[in-house]
Amino acid sequence: QQQQQQQQQQPSFDQQPAAVQVQEQNVIQEGPSSRTIQLWREVAFGIDKNQTVVWKNAVDSLEEGLQYLHTSNDARAFVEKYMKPVISILLEQLPHKIGMMERNC
């Protein structure tokens, strides 16, 4: 029963990567990979359960979110819900390590 509750509480990002066609450029862009979806799940779980996240995973999750923001509902959902907590945690850890990409978020 506890395991079912945990599964229900975890963010439900799509399992399968999706292909999206960008009309303006007639280019087919692949959706987030299964590795990216898993990364978003791990970061979301860490924040939801412990308010912590590994630095590299935090930065990677934001970079992937930015890459797919306009083409993936999963990316948009992740960024809208977790960008602020991720950046807050990063700022608390080591403010001097914040790069330009993170500052521009």
C-alpha positions in Angstrom: 0.0 0.0 0.0 2.8 2.4 0.9 4.5 1.6 -2.5 1.3 2.4 -4.3 1.1 5.8 -2.6 4.7 6.6 -3.5 4.0 5.7 -7.2 0.9 7.9 -7.2 2.9 10.8 -5.7 5.7 10.6 -8.2 5.4 12.9 -11.2 4.0 11.1 -14.2 6.3 12.1 -17.0 5.6 10.1 -20.2 7.4 6.7 -20.4 8.1 6.8 -24.1 10.1 9.5 -25.9 8.0 11.3 -28.4 8.8 12.8 -31.8 7.6 16.3 -32.5 7.6 18.0 -35.9 8.6 21.7 -35.7 6.5 23.3 -38.5 8.5 26.5 -39.0 11.7 24.6 -40.0 10.2 21.4 -41.2 12.6 19.5 -38.9 11.7 16.5 -36.9 12.9 16.9 -33.4 13.0 13.9 -31.1 11.3 14.4 -27.7 13.1 13.8 -24.4 15.0 10.5 -24.2 14.1 7.9 -21.6 17.3 8.9 -19.8 16.0 12.5 -19.6 12.6 11.4 -18.3 14.3 9.3 -15.7 16.6 12.3 -14.7 13.5 14.5 -14.2 11.9 11.8 -12.1 14.9 11.4 -9.9 15.2 15.2 -9.4 11.5 15.5 -8.7 11.6 12.6 -6.2 14.6 14.1 -4.4 13.0 17.5 -4.1 9.6 16.1 -3.1 10.9 13.7 -0.4 14.1 15.4 0.9 14.4 18.9 -0.5 17.8 17.9 -1.9 19.2 17.2 -5.3 22.7 16.2 -6.6 24.3 19.3 -8.2 25.0 17.6 -11.6 21.5 16.2 -11.8 20.0 19.6 -11.0 22.0 21.4 -13.7 21.4 18.6 -16.3 17.6 18.5 -15.5 17.4 22.3 -16.1 19.4 22.1 -19.4 17.2 19.2 -20.6 14.1 21.1 -19.6 15.2 24.2 -21.5 16.0 22.1 -24.6 12.5 20.5 -24.7 10.5 23.4 -23.2 8.6 24.3 -26.3 8.2 20.8 -27.7 7.4 18.6 -24.7 4.6 18.8 -22.2 6.7 16.7 -19.8 9.5 19.3 -20.0 7.1 22.1 -19.4 5.5 20.3 -16.5 8.9 19.6 -14.9 10.2 23.2 -15.4 7.0 24.8 -14.1 7.0 22.7 -11.0 10.6 22.1 -10.2 12.7 25.0 -11.6 12.3 27.3 -8.6 13.1 24.6 -6.0 16.1 23.4 -8.0 17.6 26.8 -8.4 16.9 27.6 -4.7 18.8 24.5 -3.7 21.7 25.3 -6.0 21.9 28.8 -4.6 22.1 27.5 -1.1 24.8 24.9 -1.9 27.5 27.0 -3.6 26.4 30.4 -5.0 29.8 30.9 -6.8 29.2 27.7 -8.9 26.1 29.1 -10.6 26.8 29.3 -14.3 25.3 31.7 -16.8 22.6 29.2 -17.9 21.3 28.8 -14.4 21.4 32.6 -13.8 19.4 33.2 -16.9 16.6 30.8 -15.8 
